[in-house]
Amino acid sequence: MSQNQEDNNQPTAAWSALLAASDADTKVIPILPGDLNTAMIFKRVPAALDGFPMGDRRLNSASPVTRVVIEAPYWLAAFPTTQLQWRSGIEAFHKAGVKDHQDLSERKPFFSGDYLPMESVNRDDCVAWMNCLMRLPHVRKELDQDPKSPLILSLPYEAEWEWACRAVRRTDGKYQACTSEFNGLNHFGDGEPALEKCGWFVDNSGSATHRVCQRDPNRLGLYDMHGNVWELCTDLWLENYSGYWDGITMQELISVNSG
């Protein structure tokens, strides 16, 4: 085994620090009972009560720029699902007798390593994997810790992902999206020097995936928001945002996507 392969089977220091965090904005849920190496780690994302501009006027597929209101905080995984997490989930399904109708164990990543992101899977595979996780009693118990707001494992909507990527805290304690076009704040990862620190792209990736949490996190403590692997979302594919309107809420956006 090469040194690089050995490294890919070990967590980064940033991953270990995330696991040790004990604050109200971090939630840790092991996939295998008691095995923190398999833990899903979530960060709380604040609400966007004033709305934020989603989209890009330079791209037809991301126009028109639309103000989206996110009414409540939500949780987002702090990094892409690792290959160790994926395999551990399948192991837990089999032990608990949870039926996997997608043959998820047959999905083999192109690049191999415990702490590399899982790839060579599609949206349906990811949804099936999460649905099986929610049927594991120990995972369900953790998700239901707050009876008023039980967690549901799902792919984020595009608006949720974009807000989580760009949200910054102002001096008055409120949050806004860093958007150079609208408020002069540099987008997280704007420009090649910034992207070099926080993401993977053609000039630094070597055309391969890399261990999660190896680059800098964004302002909310989320890793790998740029590059490494494609981010899958719940939304239906839309040619553009012409079906949305200024001030659309997440509930309205979900309704539009369900229609």
N, C-alpha and C positions, 0 to 999 in steps of 0.2 A: 504494500500500500504506500502511495506517495505521501510526502509530508502535507501536500495540499489536501488530499483525501482525509488524512488524519485530522487536520484542522476543521474540515467540514463536518466532522462528527463531534466537535466540541463547541459549546456555546461561547459567544463573545462575552467580554466583561460587561457590556451594556445590557445584554440579555440577563445575566446573573443579577445585575443591579435592579432591573425591572422586577425580577422574581422576589427580591428582598424588600421591595417597596411595601409600606404598610400605611397607606393614606386613603382618604375617602374617595379619591379619584382613580384608584387602581383596584381591580378585582382579579383574583387569581383562582382558576378552576382547573384542577388536575383532570386529565382525561382517564388515566389509570389511577384508581384510588391510592392516595398516599405518595404517588410518584410525581414530584414537582418538576422533573425533567420533561414531563408530557403536558405541563400546565398551559392552558389558554390564559393569556394575560390581556385584560381589557382596560382601556382608559376612558374616563367619562368625558364626553364632548358637550360643551355648553349649548344651550338653546340660542337661536338666532332670532330673537323676538322682533328686532327692527328690520329683519331681512338682510340678505346679502346678494350682490350681483353675481348670478351664475351665468357662465358663458364667456364667449370671446368674439368681439365684433369682427375679428380678422378671419374667422372660420365660419363658413356657411353652415356647417353641421352643429355649431355652438351658438347660433344666432336665432332670434335677437337676444341680447343680454337681458335676463329676466331677474327681478328681485324675488327671492324665495324666502319665506318665513318658516323657520323651524320652531315649533311652539314649545318643545320640551327637550331637556337634555337626553342624551342617549349614550350607549356604550359602543366602542369600536375596538376590535382587536388591535393591539399595539404593534403587531407585525404580521406578515403573511403566514399562513399555516405552514408549519415545517413538515418535512417528510417523516420525522419521528412522531409528530402529533397525528399525522394521517394514519400511519401504521398502527399506532397505539389505539386510535379510535376503532379500527377494524378488529384488533385483538379484543378490545372491550366488548364490541358487539357480539362476537362469537362466544365469549365467556358468559355474557348475560342472556344469550339466546335471542338477541335482537336480529330480526331478519333483514338482510341487506339484498334488496332486489335489483341493485345496480351492478353487482359483481365488482364492488369497489376495490377489492384486493387485486384485481387484474390490472389496475392502472399503475404503470411503471414510469417513473420520471426519467427524463433524458440524462440529467445530471444527478449524481447520487451523493447523498450526505445527510446525516441526521438533522442538521440545522440549516440545510438549504431549503428554500421554499418548495412546496409541492407544486409540480407542474404536470403537464400532459393530462390534465383533467378539465372537464367542461363545466358549464353552469349547472346542469342537471346533476352531475356527480357531486358537486359541492353542496347543493341543496339536500340531496339524499344523505350525504355524510352528516350534515348538521341535524337533520331530522332524526337520524339514528342516535346521535349523541344525546338529544333531548329525551330519548326513551331510556337512557341509562339512569337508574335510580339515584346514584351519587351525584351525577351532573344535574339532574332535575332538582334535587334538594338545594344545590347551590344557586341555581337559577331562580328558585322560588323564595329566597331568603327574605325579600321584601314583598309581602303579600299584596300590597297596594300597587306594586309595579313589577311583576315577575318578568324576567328576561326571556326573550325568544331569540334563539340563534338563527340568523338569516344573513343573506348578503345585504349590504347597504344599498340604498338608492343613490343615484349619481349625485344628487344635491347633498345628501348626508356626507358622502365621500369628499366632495369639493369643499364644503364648509369645514370639515375636519382637517383638511389639508391646509387651508388658508386662514383659519381663525387666529386672531391675536388679541391679547387682553390690553385694553386701554388703561390710562392712568386713573380713570374714574371707576375701574373695575368691570366695565362692560366689555363686550367682545365685538370685534368687527373683522371683516375679511381684508387681508392685505392684498390690495389690488392697485398696482401703479397707475392704471388707466383712470381710476375713480378717486383715489385718495392719496396718491403719491407714495404709498407704502409698497416696498418691494415684495413681490410674491415669493413665498417660500421656495427656494431653488431657482429664482430668476437669475439668468446669466450663467455662463459656463463655470466661473470660479465658485459660485454658490452651489451649483449643481454637483460639482466635484466633491463637495463636502457632505452632501445629504442624499445623493442619488447615484444610480448606475445608468450609464448611457454608452453610446457606441465607442467613445474615446477611452473609457476606463473599465468597461465590463469584460473585455476579452471575449465577447460573444458567449458568455456563460453566466449562470446564476451564481449568487454569492450568499454566504451565511446571512441570516436575518440579523438586524441590529448592528451591522458593521459600519454603517454611515451615521451621520448625526441625525437626531430626531428633529421633528418640527416643534413649534411652540407648545403643543399639547402633549408632547412626549410620544408621538407616533413615529414609527420607523418605516423605512422603505416605501415612502409615499410617492417616490419618483423612481421608476425603473425597477430592475430585478425581475419582476414578473408582471403580467397584465393584471389589472384589478377588475374582477368581475362584479357586476352590479345586478340588482333585482329588476331594474327598469326594462320595459320593452324597448326595442330599438326604435329610435325616432330619427327622422331625417334632419330635423332641426327643432328649435324650441317654440315654433309658431303656435303650438297648441297650448302653451302656457300664457299666463298674464301677470302683470305687475302685482306683486304682493301675494302671489299664490302660496298657500300654506302646504305643508307636507301632506296633510290629510287630503287636500284637493289634488295635489300632484299624484298621490297614490291612486286616487279615484280615476284620474285621467289615464294612468298607466294600466288600470284594470279594465278600462273600457274597450 
